[in-house]
């Protein structure tokens, strides 16, 4: 049997600010639905909801 640190781990993190470090994938939700899924770089390239949130934090 595998020990607990060898098993895959999924974590759901809710935040009103973007505080994602060391994650494989980011899920952006809006109005109770998934809007975008990807890495930080992928989501910035899409120029969608995540990019707007990210830019909003920089101002």
Beta strands, then each sheet from edge to edge (+ up, - down):
strand 1: 26-30
strand 2: 33-38
sheet 1: 1+ 2-
end
